[in-house]
Amino acid sequence: MDIRNILLGRRLANREHDDKKLGWIEAVPAMGLDCLGSSSYGPEAALTVLIPLGATGLVYLGPLMGFIIALLAILYFSYRQTLAAYPTSGGAYAVAKENLGQYPSLLAAAALMIDYVLNVAVGVSAGVGALVSAIPLLHPYILPLCLGIVAIVMIANLRGTGEAGWLFALPSYLFIACFLGVVGYGLTRIILEGNPAPVVAPPRLGPPAAAAGIWLLMHAFASGCTAMTGVEAVSNGVGSFKEPVLKNAYVTLTIIVVVLGLLLGGIATVATWIDIGAMDQTKDGYQSVLSQLVGAVAGYNAFYYVAMSSLLCILCLSANTSFVGFPRICRMVAADGYLPKSFAQPGRRLVFTAGILFLSAVAALLLVAFGGITERLIPLFAIGAFLTFTVSQVGMVVHWRRQAESHRPKLAMNAIGAASTGAALIVILFAKFTEGAWITLIAIPVTMVLLKTIKKYYVSLENELRKPGPIVIEDVEPPTVIVVTEAWNRLSERAIKFALTLSPDVVAVHLIRLGGPEMEERDQALRETWREEVEEPVAARGLKAPRLMLIPAPYRELHEPLLKLIEKLDADAPERKVAILIPETVKDKWWQGALHMNRAGKLRSQLLKFGDARLTVATVPWRLSREKTG
């Protein structure tokens, strides 16, 4: 049985594409896991910055989350308008390309692609952080666990977006139920009891070691904004929805944003009342903020492990949002010629396999580089997302201004969105620059230059291969055909017969001493065999007999002697085409490759690389175990 069918499922036909599209039930886990998962590391990232303030830092958590929730609401209404205006491809790249031009669209594409890669790394590392919170014995294995989860999510998405959505549906909705329940129960106790005692007290927060300056609060806000990444996923992936597209997209976006807003507000409130702060993930005994929160509200019981298991799944699988969005943005960019064409080609399961594999590889390298530690990755995060938000909203402002009829309320909504996300982006850039944000700022323009370079190549290729006009047949004459001959056998016989159908001028070339200096006698013996079994029978049929040329190969290379021969033929007949036929055995079994030297393949690649415009290279195959030998 084919291992690919076991891991990835059967190949899908083009007609099955619509069957694999998403309704809102499976779209929430397919596209919303990034947003939902960020409810854990967003507040924790802000609290990590506030650690120097000790218990006093909790006073600022509520207002910071309030600003973030307000931004989230603005983005929600802005993206509803984007979906309505672009119901087939509402991503920042498509909006910017139509309304802002080439460079803003490439800026959006580069920022979005980098943000998707970082989302995989941050989500998976945060998930493993939740795992080691519940099972401290696994702390030494953070990086291997991260890489294993990336591989699992990759395979799930190679099977198809719909399958991944259904596979992740149970942990997604379990997470929503568990943590909305925890937050709701905690808020109810606060309302009824005023100052409830935690079931399991979190570690005590230390005394203040610094003052709450504006710079520290800006830094905390910038870190907390990581909770908003992923809001654009529905807009970028709108092409994945089944009919009715807009209804499914609206419902999905609403569920994601409402649940995220409730979790952010609830976590901030309960953490403030129960004095829950952030801990150092690199140290033993680490407990994530949500681990402390569940323990404080419900205790370390069976429910705790169910809730933390759902959190682990959500955080690890939050990478799925990127696995849905990244291949699609790459497909659009590749369709415009800014990425290799393989990124626009659907694979066996009608997903964009090249994008999925590339995303997995780069995210894995990033995890290795940063040791799988969330705190080290957070400074690089959110810049791409907020840059994308801003470009998209500016594009929508231009879109509404171009419309014939007035759309002032819609224009105002997107203008507010652009101003808000733009201001947040500036704060994030200033606050995180020295901590690693400069890496993202360098990576974005470098990516843009790479995209432009790829486009330049495709444009030059198209110009070189432009339409030639009516075909010219006056200069058509048979080429000189060179047949590479190792020995006189069935494979050589087939090549010579085929060569005689192409041209009367056939030259068989045998390289002397290719197998070393001791092979000279065997090489010379070929002359007599050739005369008796090739030249005489061909001449008897009234045809010009193929010549045999024995050419030295002093360094045991195939292509150099052949290229020198072609140069000589060019000198004798400079206008005549030359074709080289390379006999080759086609291997049926995997182990047969190890028993052959693959000289034919190497020779073909070298001739194609170094040959001139008049040289044509073709293969004459012999299929092992499938040829008639009678």
N, C-alpha and C positions, 0 to 999 in steps of 0.2 A: 504493500500500500504506500502511496506517495505521502511523505511526511508533510508536504505543503498542504495537502487536503486535510490532514489531521489538525494542524496548527491554524490554518487560515480559512479552511472551508473550500468548497468547490468553486470553480471559476463561474463568474456571472456574465450573462449576455447583456448587451446594451439595453435590450427591451425591459430588463428587470430593474432599471435605474429608479423609476418612480416608486417601485415597491420598497425601496430602501430609504425613502425619505422619512422625515420625523414628524410625529405629532407632538403636542406640548408635553405629554406625559413622559416620553423618553427624551425630549429635548431639554427638559430641566436638568437631568443628570448629565446629558451629553455636553451642554453648553454652560451650565450654571455652576459647575463644581468649583471653578476658580473663584467666583464671587462668594459662594457659600463657605469655601475653605478659608478664604481670606479673613473671615470673621474671627478666626482664631489668632492668626499671626499679625493682623492689623493692630488690634488693641495691645497685644503683647509687644509689638515693635515700639509703640508709643510709650508703654510702661518701662521698657528697657532703657529708653532715653531718660526717663524721669527717675531712674534709680538713685541718682545723687541727691534727689530731694527727699528720699526716705518716704515716710508715711504722708508727708505733705504733698507729694507728687500726685496722690490720688485725687486731690481737690481739683486738679486741672484736667483729669481724664474725661470727665463728663462734658465740659465745654468743648474740648478738642473733638470728641466723637460727635458732638452736636453740629459742629462746623462740617465735619465729614459727611454726616447724614444729610445736611442741607445741600451739599454738593451732589450727593447721590440722587436726591430728588430732582435737582436741576438737570442732571444727565438723563434721568429717566424720561422726563417730558421732552427733552431735546431729541433723544434717540427714537421716541415714538414718531416724531415728525420725520426723522430720517428714514425710518422704515416705510412710512406712507409715501414719501417722495421717491424712494428707491426700493421697491418691493422685490427686486430680483437680485441686486447686489448693493447693499447699503453700507458697505464698509468704508473706512476713511480713504482708502486708496481710490475706490471708484468715485467717491464724492469729490475728492481733491483733483483727480484727473479731469473730470468734466468741468469743474468750476474754477480751479486755481491754476491748472497747467502742469507741465511735466515735473519740474523740480519739487513743488509742494507734494505732488503725488508720490514721488520717490522718497521724499522725507517721511511721509506717512507710512509707506511700505517698509522702509528700513526700521523705523521706530517700532512698528507693530511686530515685525518679525523678531527683532531683538527682545521685545517685551514677552512674546510668546515663549522664546527659549528660556528666559529668566523665570517665567511663571512655572515651567516644568521643574526647574532646579529648586526654586523656593518652595513650591507646593510639596514636592517629594521630600525635601529635607525637613520641612515642618511636620509632615506626616510621620517621618521616622523619629522626630523629636517627641511627638505624642506617644509613639510606641515605647521609646526608652523611658518615658515618664512612668508608664504603667509597668514596664518590665525592665528595671535598671540593669539586669545582667546583660542586656543586649547593647549597652552603651559602647563597648569597644568595636561594635560591628556596624556603626552608623553608615559608613560609606558603602560597604557591600550591600547593605539593605537598600540604600538609595538606588544603586545601580540595578538591583534585581527588580525593584518596582518599576523603574523606567522600562525595563525589558517587558514586563507583564502588560503595562499599558500600551506599549508599542504593538505587541502581538494582538491585543484586543482590538485596536484600531485598524490593523491590517486586515482584520476580518470584516470590517465595515463599521460606519458610524452608527447605524441603527442597532447593530448587535452590541456595540460598546454601550450605547444608551440604556438598553434593556439590562445588560449585565450589571451596570452601575446603579440601576434604579433602586434596588432594595437598600443598599447602604446609604444612598442619598436621602431617601424619604425617612429612613430610620434616624439619620443624623438630625434632620429637621424636627422630627417629633421629639427626640431626646433633648436637644438643647433649647428648643422653644419651651419644652416642659420644664427643664431645669431653671431657665431664666424666669418663666412665669411663676413657678413655685417660689423661687427666691424673692421676686418682687412682691408676691402675695404675703410672704412672711414679713417682709420689711413694712408693708402697709399695716398688717395686723399687729405685729409685735414691736414696731418702732426701731429696735436695735437688736435683731435676733442673734443668738449665739450660734456660731458655725458648728456643724456636726463634727467635722475634723478641722481644727484650727490651722490656717495656713502659716507658713514661716513668718516670724515677726519681721516687720520692716524696720530698718535701722534709722538712726537719727539723721536729719538733713546734713549733707556735706557740702552743699552749694545752694546758692540763691536761685529763685525761679526767674532768670533773666529772659528777655525777649528772644535771644538766640536759642536758648535751650527749648523754649516753647515752640519756636519755629521748627526746630529739629524734631521735636516730638510729633508735631503736626505732619511734617514730611514723612516720617516713618509710619504714622497711622494711616496715611493716604494709600498705603499698599493694600488696604482693605477694599479699595474701589477698583482694583484691576479686574478685568474680565467683564465689565459692564458692556463693552463694545462687542462681545462675542456673538450676541444674537443678531446684531446688525451685520457683522462680517459673514455670518453663516446663514443668512436669510434664504439663500438658495437651497439649503438642506431641508426646508420645511415642505410638508405635503399640503395639498389644498384643504381648506382655505389658508393660504400662506400668511396673510396679514393677521388673521385671527390667532393662528397658532403662535406667530411671532410675538404678538401683543401679550397673550396669556403667559408665554414663557418669560418674557422680560419682566412682566408685573410680578410673577411669583418670585423670581430671583431677587429683584430689588426690594420687595416688601420683606421677604425673609431676612435678607442681609441687613436692612435697616433695623428691624426688630432685634436681631441678634446683637448688632453693634450697640444700640441703645441699652438693651437689657444687660449685656456683659459689663458695660461701663458702670451702670447703676449698681449692680450687685457687687462688683469688684470694689467699688468705692465704699459701700456700706460694710463689707466684711474684711476690708483691708488686705486685698489680694494684690501682690506686686509681681514683677518679673524676676526671673532667676537666670543665672549664667548657664547656657546650654552646654558649654564645654566642660562643666564640672560635674562630678558624680553627685547623685541625689537631686538632679535637676527635675523640676516639676513645671510643666507649662501652665499658663494662666488658666486655661480651661480645665486642666486636671485639678488644680487647686479649687476652682469654682465648683466643679461637680462634687468633690470631696467635702467642701464646706457646706453645700446645700443638701446633699443626699448621703454623704458618707462613702467609705470604701467598701461597697457591697456589690452584689451581682449587677445592679443597675449601673454602677460606676464603670464596670468593665464592658457592659453593653454600649454605654454612651461613648467611652473612650475608643472602643473598637470601631464604632461608626465614624468617630472623628478621624481615626487613623485612616480609614478607608476614604473618607472625603478628601483629606489633605493629600494623600498619596494619589488619589484618582483625580484631584483637581487639575492635574496635568492634562486630563482628557480635554479640557476646554481648548488648550493649545493644540492638541492633536486633531481637533475638529477645525480650528481656525487657521492654523499655520499652513497646512497643505492647500487650503482654499485661497488664501492671499497669495501664496506662491504660484498657484495655477493662474490667477489673474495677471500677476506680474510676468510670468513666463509666456502667457498668451500675447503679451505686448512686446516680447522679445528681450526683456531685461533679466531673465533667468534662463538656464538651460531648458530646452524644450521637454526634457524628461519630466520636469515638474508639472507640466500641463497634461501629461499622459496618464489616464486612469489605469490602475493595475488590475489584477485578477478579480478583485472584489469591488471594482468600480470606485475605489478610493485612490487618492493620489499618493502612490507608494513612495515615490522619490522624496516628497515633502515629509512624510512620516519618518522615513529612515534618517534623513538629514537632521530633523529636529531631535530625534533620539540620540544620535551621535554627538551633536553639539552640546545638548543638555548633559549628557554623561561626562563629557570632557570638562564642563563647567563644574559639575559636582566634584569631580576628582581634584580640580584646581583649588577648590575652596573647602575640601574635606567634608562636604555634605552638611556644613553648619549653617543654619538659617541666618543667624545674626551677621555672618560674613557676606551673605548674598543680598540681604535687604537693602544696603546702600545703593546697589546697582538697579534696584527694582523701582517701578512706578514712573520713572522718567519717560520711558517709551510709551506707557499707557496714557499719561497726561498730555504728552506731545501729540499723540494720536487723537485724543479727545479734542484738543484745541484745533488742530488742522481740520478735523471733520466738521466741527461747529462753524468755523470760519467759512468753509466750503458751503455749508448750508445757508449761511447769511447771503453769500453771493448768489446761490441758487434762487432764493426767494426774491432777491432784487431783480433778477432777470425775468421773472414771470410777468406776463402781460397784465394780469389782474393783481390787485393789492393783496399782500399777505402780511400785513404789519404785525399782527399778534404772533404769527409763526416766526417772522424775522426777529422780533424782539426776544422770543424764547431762545432761539439759537444764538443770538448776540449775547444774552446773559450767560448762556452755557460757555461760549468762547471766552468771555471775560473772566468768568469764575475759574474755569480750568486753566486758563493762561496764567492767572495770578497764582493759583496753586502750584503750577509748574515752576514759576520763578522762585517761589519759596522752597520747593523741593530741591531745585538746582543749587541754590545758595546754601541750604542746610546740609546737603549730602555731598557737596563737591569734593571736599578733602577726604571723605571716607570711602570713596570709590566711584562716586557718580561721574567723575571725569573719564572713567573707562567707558561708560555708556556714551558720553558725549563724543569720544573719539570713535567708538565703534559705529555710530550712526552715519557720520559722513564717509567713513571708510566703506561701509556697506553701499552707500549711494554711489561712490566712485566705482565700486565693483559692478553694480547694476548697469551703470552707464557704459562701462567697458564691454560688458557682455552684449549690450545693445549695439555698440559700435561694430563689434565683430559680425553680428547678424546682418547689419546694414551693408557692410563691405562684402559679405558673402552674397547677399541678394544682388548687389550691383555687379559682382563678378559673374553671377549665373543668370543675368537678366535675359529676357527673351531675345533669341538670336535673329529673328526674322525668318523668311522662307528658307527651307533647307536647300543647301548647295550640294549637288551630287556630281559635279564635273570632276572633283578631285578624289573620287572614291576609287581605290585600287586595292587589291589584296595586300595585306601586310606580310612582312617577313615574320614567320612564326618560329619561335624558339621553344623547344620542348626540353625541359630539364629531366635528364635520364640518370637514374641511379644504377639500374641494371636492366637487362632485357627480360621483362616479365609481363604478366597480364596488364598490370597498371600502365606500363610504358606503351604496350600495344594499343590500349584504349586511347591514350593521349595522342599517339601518332595518327591513328585513324581519324580522330577529331580534327587534328591539325590539317590533314589533307583535305578536309571539307572546307577549310577556311582559306587556304592559299596553296599554290603549287610550290612555293618557296619555303620548305620546312627544314629547319636545322635542329638536330638533336645534340644537346650539349651534355657531356659527361665530365665532371670535375675530377681531375687526377689527384691522387693522394689525399683525398678528403678525409679518409680514415687513417692517415698517417703515412710515413715513408715506406712501410712494409707492404702496402697495398698495391704497389706498382704493377706486379705481374697480373693481378686480377683485373686491373684497369685496362692493360694492354690486350688481354684476352677478349675484351668486348668488341674489338675491331672485327675479328674474324666472325664472331657470332652475328654482328650487325650486317656484314656483307652477305652472309648466307640467308639470314632469316628476315631481313628488312629490304635491303637494296635490291636484291635479285627478284623477289616476289613482286615488289612494287613496279620495277622496270618492266617485268613481264606483262603487267596490266597496261602498259603504255603510259604510265605516269612518271613524273620526275621524282626520282628516289630521294628520300630525306638524307641529308648529309649528316655524318657523325663528326663532331668536333670534340677532341680531348683537350681540355684546358687545365693548366696547373692551378691548384688551390694551395699555395705554399703555406698559408696561415689557417687553412681549414675553415675558411669563410666562404659562404655560397654567393653572397650578393656582389662582392667586389669583382671577382672574375667576370661575372655576367654583365655588370655595368660597363666594364672595359670592353667586352665584346660588342655591346650595344653602341658604344662610342665609335668603334671601328665600322660597324654597319652604317652608322649615321654619316661617317666620312665618305663611304662608298656611295650611299644613296640618301642624301640629306633630307629629301622630302617624303621618304617612305615611312609608314607606320611600322612599329614593332610590337608584336604580341608575344608574351611569355606564358606558356602553359605549364602549370606546376601540378604534377600528379600527387595525389594525397589520399591516404587511407582515412576513412571516417570511422572513429571508434564508437562502438555501441556500449561498451561497459566502462565504468569509471576507472577500473584498474588497468585498462588497456593503455591509457594515457601515460602511465608510469613505465610501460614497456617500449615506448616509442620516443624518439628524440625530438619530434615536432619540428623537424627541419623545414618542412613545407610552410608551416605557419610563420616561422621566423623569416624565411626567405621572402614570403609575400609582403610582410610588414616592412622589411628593409627596402624592397624594390619600390613599393608605394611611397616610401618616405624620400628616397634619394633619386628615383627615376624622373625623367623629364616629361613634358606634356605629350610627347608622341608615343609614350610607352603604355601599353595596356597589359594588365596582369589578370589571369583567369586560373581557376582551379578545375582540375579533372579528378572527380572523386572516385574512390573504390570503397564501397560500403562493406565492411567486414561482416561476414556471416550472412549477408543478404544478397550476394551476387551468385548468379548461376555459374557453376564451374564446369558444366558439361561441354 
